[in-house]
């Protein structure tokens, strides 16, 4: 009996992580699965909306199954019997941020969501899971999809021109970032192209992107807006823009986002992509980045260059903010009986599973905020929006402030691992 107990977990572990042969199961294009998610602070439900065929598969053909286990959600593709895992990816959404707001305590609300998977050759089971506060994934929605179904929309998109800003090679073996403009009129497209070049300059000035420049492709879609700028609700400015971005998301003035996920996906699909970057034509400080969802950044603020890669840390590598903002105690946001799933914050419940191996034995944990430890890896209190009970790896990091343009070693390693995962 004992042998069984030992053998079974090892066998399960292997079958979960083994990558499948892309050509056996998939075609070289994407299937987009759009759904509506809705609920409140107590319950969440998802409803199927539509399926769409998109022309490119921008992702790796080798690394199909997610090895990182990041994100509040996970999309999985299985064979139609639900037995063999073919593809998976973690992600987060605006909805999951909204359910922590006061509004979610007294009202229910829905959000448009969308995931992209490689286009299947045969019938598949597509499954959406959501992580609970104890970090366990539960199935939210699943359905069988027949790739020959007449209900899969195959509209062609030819309205806008595209730009190949930096091409390092085959998009399956590179990290493909598509830049989408918001609030640039047709007359401002030249400015958009110049802004793209400027931001690529900021991007490739930061490690590991500098060293691994040849692992990255940059694309742009020239989607112009009727009006210039973006919505600024606090001063009653409302502009008609192609991606409907706005400041003041959930009442936070600097939080620049869009809920128009359908248009974001429609525009991104003009080119092969892994990450979506929305550049907003405004001088006002702001941005946002949500894991495998999108990045946003204002184009013309003096800090925009640093914000650009900070937000990318969120959307590309699921890094947490390493600053405190709005919450005194950790239990207002986190279940303190388990580690937060983000790799660069800890509540010290299971520090071994985080970066404890990088801490010198003469550095105390928790680590005092003293100049003596400014360059040391430790566990500094105040992170993940919380003042007490959540700790970060270094005194400063790109995920904490604009004072530095460097990722701390924990964030750096995660970004690099992700970059290599996309470029095989
Ligand atoms: Zn960091």
Boltz pocket constraint, residues with backbone or C-beta under 6 A from the ligand:
constraints:
  - pocket:
      binder: B
      contacts: [[A, 322], [A, 344], [A, 393], [A, 394], [A, 396], [A, 397], [A, 398], [A, 399], [A, 407], [A, 408], [A, 409], [A, 410], [A, 411], [A, 412]]
      max_distance: 6.0
